[in-house]
Amino acid sequence: MTFKRRKIREVAFQTLFAMASDPEVDREQLYKELLPLAPQEEVPAYLEELVTGVSEHQAEFDQEIEGSLAAGWSLSRVEKPNLIILRLALYEMKYVDDVPVAVAIDEALEMTKKFSDDKSRKFINGVLGHIGGPKATSN
């Protein structure tokens, strides 16, 4: 079965959220629970790329996010779902060549609608717009 990238991003978000709560969580088991895979079907490569990439570059992304926060804000104030969405978007913005910055931001905002609230959507848009600069609005 072929999965759309939006679905893969959502499963990556759910996996990273679970991993943040329990670092010992079994990724493969999570994938099986979150994706309707046939017995011999492999996990989509893009899902593994997102989860691994975000995990490997987390410190780098957190530094960028913290540098984009308003005065008086620290990373510890950012709600976990929002932080994970920001990290996913940053991974796509910086390391996935076939995803334009504007698309990465738009997909992050769509994920925020599903997993957070409107106030968070504005916050995420502001942070990613600041980091993405002029590329954030170009296609």
Buried (B, 14 or more C-beta within 10 A) or exposed (E): EEBEBEBBBBBBBBBBBBBBEEEEEEBEEBBBEBBEBEEEEEBBEBBBBBBEBBBEBBEEBBEBBBEBBEEEEEEEEBEEBBBBBBBBBBBBBBBBEEBBBBBBBBBBBBBBEEBBEEEBBEBBBEBBBBBBEEBBEEE
